[in-house]
């Protein structure tokens, strides 16, 4: 349990450092998918921001995508001028983020990650992201998500 608290603390500290009041909530059960998180929060699946880590020319790339969206990796790669973009394996995700798949937050990583933020998320007044563990979430606005990640807004489909 100490590791879970440590991950949430790292995320909360990074959120606060960005000038955003941390509002991490612990869910009653793990929410490793957008559908599971939406069901527990009582919101649309599209308002869940999936944190997807890719290997982009060998470096980590975080894509914050609407839970209702499918990512077109070709579109993302073309926009970034990347020659190769593939979904990262669990070991790569853990190494890049310090977090596990299903709980990757948009921040609180060992080093800042290059980030793309799905423009579809802008249509939701509140976006829910993971907060470092599979049972934790936090609400953000689209602008806060862009600020927090230093991400580039992009249509990912």
Short mmCIF file of the C-alpha atoms (twelve columns), coordinates in Angstrom:
data_MODEL
# 
_entry.id   MODEL 
# 
loop_
_atom_site.group_PDB 
_atom_site.id 
_atom_site.type_symbol 
_atom_site.label_atom_id 
_atom_site.label_alt_id 
_atom_site.label_comp_id 
_atom_site.label_asym_id 
_atom_site.label_seq_id 
_atom_site.Cartn_x 
_atom_site.Cartn_y 
_atom_site.Cartn_z 
_atom_site.pdbx_PDB_model_num 
ATOM 1   C CA . UNK A 1   0.000   0.000  0.000   1 
ATOM 2   C CA . UNK A 2   2.923   2.380  0.612   1 
ATOM 3   C CA . UNK A 3   3.865   2.192  -3.079  1 
ATOM 4   C CA . UNK A 4   0.350   3.217  -4.108  1 
ATOM 5   C CA . UNK A 5   0.449   6.213  -1.782  1 
ATOM 6   C CA . UNK A 6   3.903   7.160  -3.057  1 
ATOM 7   C CA . UNK A 7   2.714   7.156  -6.687  1 
ATOM 8   C CA . UNK A 8   -0.331  9.264  -5.817  1 
ATOM 9   C CA . UNK A 9   1.912   11.661 -3.859  1 
ATOM 10  C CA . UNK A 10  4.259   12.087 -6.834  1 
ATOM 11  C CA . UNK A 11  1.299   12.852 -9.081  1 
ATOM 12  C CA . UNK A 12  -0.241  15.266 -6.547  1 
ATOM 13  C CA . UNK A 13  3.089   17.091 -6.168  1 
ATOM 14  C CA . UNK A 14  3.483   17.455 -9.948  1 
ATOM 15  C CA . UNK A 15  -0.104  18.705 -10.302 1 
ATOM 16  C CA . UNK A 16  0.429   21.256 -7.518  1 
ATOM 17  C CA . UNK A 17  3.738   22.365 -9.078  1 
ATOM 18  C CA . UNK A 18  1.787   23.132 -12.279 1 
ATOM 19  C CA . UNK A 19  -0.454  25.473 -10.269 1 
ATOM 20  C CA . UNK A 20  -3.447  23.122 -10.253 1 
ATOM 21  C CA . UNK A 21  -5.136  22.063 -7.015  1 
ATOM 22  C CA . UNK A 22  -4.775  18.258 -6.810  1 
ATOM 23  C CA . UNK A 23  -8.127  16.489 -6.419  1 
ATOM 24  C CA . UNK A 24  -7.123  12.828 -6.501  1 
ATOM 25  C CA . UNK A 25  -9.935  10.417 -5.716  1 
ATOM 26  C CA . UNK A 26  -9.564  6.762  -4.806  1 
ATOM 27  C CA . UNK A 27  -12.189 4.592  -6.484  1 
ATOM 28  C CA . UNK A 28  -13.872 1.617  -4.789  1 
ATOM 29  C CA . UNK A 29  -12.288 -0.762 -7.336  1 
ATOM 30  C CA . UNK A 30  -9.545  -0.752 -9.978  1 
ATOM 31  C CA . UNK A 31  -10.517 1.008  -13.206 1 
ATOM 32  C CA . UNK A 32  -7.972  -0.216 -15.743 1 
ATOM 33  C CA . UNK A 33  -10.243 0.653  -18.680 1 
ATOM 34  C CA . UNK A 34  -12.111 3.791  -19.694 1 
ATOM 35  C CA . UNK A 35  -15.411 1.911  -19.473 1 
ATOM 36  C CA . UNK A 36  -14.685 0.758  -15.902 1 
ATOM 37  C CA . UNK A 37  -13.693 4.274  -14.821 1 
ATOM 38  C CA . UNK A 38  -16.736 5.853  -16.480 1 
ATOM 39  C CA . UNK A 39  -19.064 3.348  -14.806 1 
ATOM 40  C CA . UNK A 40  -17.645 4.149  -11.366 1 
ATOM 41  C CA . UNK A 41  -17.657 7.911  -11.957 1 
ATOM 42  C CA . UNK A 42  -21.057 8.055  -13.656 1 
ATOM 43  C CA . UNK A 43  -19.724 9.913  -16.697 1 
ATOM 44  C CA . UNK A 44  -19.417 9.326  -20.436 1 
ATOM 45  C CA . UNK A 45  -16.592 7.051  -21.583 1 
ATOM 46  C CA . UNK A 46  -15.407 9.906  -23.801 1 
ATOM 47  C CA . UNK A 47  -14.665 12.040 -20.712 1 
ATOM 48  C CA . UNK A 48  -12.061 9.515  -19.566 1 
ATOM 49  C CA . UNK A 49  -8.579  10.434 -20.796 1 
ATOM 50  C CA . UNK A 50  -6.716  7.216  -21.492 1 
ATOM 51  C CA . UNK A 51  -2.975  7.525  -20.919 1 
ATOM 52  C CA . UNK A 52  -1.399  5.476  -23.686 1 
ATOM 53  C CA . UNK A 53  2.351   5.107  -23.915 1 
ATOM 54  C CA . UNK A 54  3.990   4.450  -27.258 1 
ATOM 55  C CA . UNK A 55  7.561   3.959  -28.423 1 
ATOM 56  C CA . UNK A 56  8.164   6.791  -30.870 1 
ATOM 57  C CA . UNK A 57  11.449  6.275  -32.683 1 
ATOM 58  C CA . UNK A 58  12.724  4.571  -29.519 1 
ATOM 59  C CA . UNK A 59  11.598  7.293  -27.069 1 
ATOM 60  C CA . UNK A 60  8.444   7.326  -24.933 1 
ATOM 61  C CA . UNK A 61  5.416   9.218  -26.204 1 
ATOM 62  C CA . UNK A 62  2.345   9.738  -24.029 1 
ATOM 63  C CA . UNK A 63  -0.957  10.067 -25.870 1 
ATOM 64  C CA . UNK A 64  -3.858  11.314 -23.771 1 
ATOM 65  C CA . UNK A 65  -6.849  10.069 -25.748 1 
ATOM 66  C CA . UNK A 66  -10.582 10.124 -25.166 1 
ATOM 67  C CA . UNK A 67  -11.873 6.786  -23.954 1 
ATOM 68  C CA . UNK A 68  -14.323 6.910  -26.875 1 
ATOM 69  C CA . UNK A 69  -11.579 7.421  -29.487 1 
ATOM 70  C CA . UNK A 70  -9.447  5.006  -31.421 1 
ATOM 71  C CA . UNK A 71  -5.983  6.327  -32.110 1 
ATOM 72  C CA . UNK A 72  -4.714  6.315  -35.682 1 
ATOM 73  C CA . UNK A 73  -1.003  5.762  -35.070 1 
ATOM 74  C CA . UNK A 74  -0.272  6.719  -38.676 1 
ATOM 75  C CA . UNK A 75  -1.841  10.159 -38.185 1 
ATOM 76  C CA . UNK A 76  0.081   10.682 -34.924 1 
ATOM 77  C CA . UNK A 77  3.374   9.487  -36.440 1 
ATOM 78  C CA . UNK A 78  2.934   11.710 -39.515 1 
ATOM 79  C CA . UNK A 79  2.190   14.769 -37.367 1 
ATOM 80  C CA . UNK A 80  5.264   14.128 -35.223 1 
ATOM 81  C CA . UNK A 81  7.504   13.282 -38.174 1 
ATOM 82  C CA . UNK A 82  8.184   9.889  -36.615 1 
ATOM 83  C CA . UNK A 83  9.342   6.900  -38.603 1 
ATOM 84  C CA . UNK A 84  8.084   4.330  -36.073 1 
ATOM 85  C CA . UNK A 85  5.271   4.464  -33.523 1 
ATOM 86  C CA . UNK A 86  4.215   1.355  -31.658 1 
ATOM 87  C CA . UNK A 87  2.397   0.599  -28.421 1 
ATOM 88  C CA . UNK A 88  4.878   0.155  -25.584 1 
ATOM 89  C CA . UNK A 89  5.121   -3.034 -23.571 1 
ATOM 90  C CA . UNK A 90  4.494   -3.000 -19.784 1 
ATOM 91  C CA . UNK A 91  8.215   -2.906 -18.935 1 
ATOM 92  C CA . UNK A 92  8.800   0.124  -21.190 1 
ATOM 93  C CA . UNK A 93  5.722   1.885  -19.728 1 
ATOM 94  C CA . UNK A 94  6.903   1.285  -16.159 1 
ATOM 95  C CA . UNK A 95  10.418  2.472  -16.985 1 
ATOM 96  C CA . UNK A 96  9.198   5.660  -18.707 1 
ATOM 97  C CA . UNK A 97  6.453   6.600  -16.252 1 
ATOM 98  C CA . UNK A 98  7.198   4.878  -12.946 1 
ATOM 99  C CA . UNK A 99  3.575   3.728  -13.140 1 
ATOM 100 C CA . UNK A 100 1.783   0.629  -14.411 1 
ATOM 101 C CA . UNK A 101 -0.562  0.260  -17.369 1 
ATOM 102 C CA . UNK A 102 -4.078  1.061  -16.201 1 
ATOM 103 C CA . UNK A 103 -2.892  3.721  -13.778 1 
ATOM 104 C CA . UNK A 104 -0.593  5.972  -15.818 1 
ATOM 105 C CA . UNK A 105 -1.160  9.599  -14.883 1 
ATOM 106 C CA . UNK A 106 -0.458  12.505 -17.235 1 
ATOM 107 C CA . UNK A 107 2.335   13.618 -14.887 1 
ATOM 108 C CA . UNK A 108 4.468   12.461 -11.959 1 
ATOM 109 C CA . UNK A 109 6.926   10.580 -14.157 1 
ATOM 110 C CA . UNK A 110 10.682  10.293 -13.582 1 
ATOM 111 C CA . UNK A 111 11.200  12.753 -16.462 1 
ATOM 112 C CA . UNK A 112 8.754   14.797 -18.560 1 
ATOM 113 C CA . UNK A 113 7.308   12.843 -21.483 1 
ATOM 114 C CA . UNK A 114 6.617   14.143 -24.956 1 
ATOM 115 C CA . UNK A 115 2.813   14.256 -24.986 1 
ATOM 116 C CA . UNK A 116 -0.037  14.487 -27.475 1 
ATOM 117 C CA . UNK A 117 -3.511  15.408 -26.183 1 
ATOM 118 C CA . UNK A 118 -6.562  14.298 -28.153 1 
ATOM 119 C CA . UNK A 119 -8.587  17.333 -29.289 1 
ATOM 120 C CA . UNK A 120 -11.806 15.331 -28.764 1 
ATOM 121 C CA . UNK A 121 -11.311 15.795 -25.008 1 
ATOM 122 C CA . UNK A 122 -11.873 19.562 -25.388 1 
ATOM 123 C CA . UNK A 123 -15.615 18.957 -25.721 1 
ATOM 124 C CA . UNK A 124 -15.887 17.772 -22.096 1 
ATOM 125 C CA . UNK A 125 -16.039 20.318 -19.254 1 
ATOM 126 C CA . UNK A 126 -14.385 17.776 -16.936 1 
ATOM 127 C CA . UNK A 127 -11.906 15.128 -18.026 1 
ATOM 128 C CA . UNK A 128 -10.937 12.256 -15.737 1 
ATOM 129 C CA . UNK A 129 -7.383  10.914 -15.829 1 
ATOM 130 C CA . UNK A 130 -5.606  8.190  -13.907 1 
ATOM 131 C CA . UNK A 131 -3.628  9.470  -10.932 1 
ATOM 132 C CA . UNK A 132 -0.753  6.990  -10.738 1 
ATOM 133 C CA . UNK A 133 -2.603  3.801  -9.761  1 
ATOM 134 C CA . UNK A 134 -5.415  1.723  -11.273 1 
ATOM 135 C CA . UNK A 135 -7.811  2.776  -8.516  1 
ATOM 136 C CA . UNK A 136 -7.134  6.516  -8.528  1 
ATOM 137 C CA . UNK A 137 -8.415  9.315  -10.764 1 
ATOM 138 C CA . UNK A 138 -8.408  13.097 -10.891 1 
ATOM 139 C CA . UNK A 139 -10.588 15.651 -12.659 1 
ATOM 140 C CA . UNK A 140 -9.028  18.213 -14.985 1 
ATOM 141 C CA . UNK A 141 -10.167 20.613 -17.660 1 
ATOM 142 C CA . UNK A 142 -8.769  20.275 -21.162 1 
ATOM 143 C CA . UNK A 143 -6.651  23.400 -20.670 1 
ATOM 144 C CA . UNK A 144 -5.312  22.043 -17.369 1 
ATOM 145 C CA . UNK A 145 -4.394  18.766 -19.096 1 
ATOM 146 C CA . UNK A 146 -2.488  20.663 -21.790 1 
ATOM 147 C CA . UNK A 147 -0.724  22.795 -19.171 1 
ATOM 148 C CA . UNK A 148 0.084   19.832 -16.942 1 
ATOM 149 C CA . UNK A 149 1.585   17.750 -19.749 1 
ATOM 150 C CA . UNK A 150 3.048   20.496 -21.919 1 
ATOM 151 C CA . UNK A 151 1.275   18.473 -24.603 1 
ATOM 152 C CA . UNK A 152 0.404   19.255 -28.182 1 
ATOM 153 C CA . UNK A 153 -3.287  19.252 -29.108 1 
ATOM 154 C CA . UNK A 154 -3.949  16.879 -32.003 1 
ATOM 155 C CA . UNK A 155 -6.819  15.054 -33.679 1 
ATOM 156 C CA . UNK A 156 -5.630  11.491 -33.075 1 
ATOM 157 C CA . UNK A 157 -8.027  9.666  -35.386 1 
# 
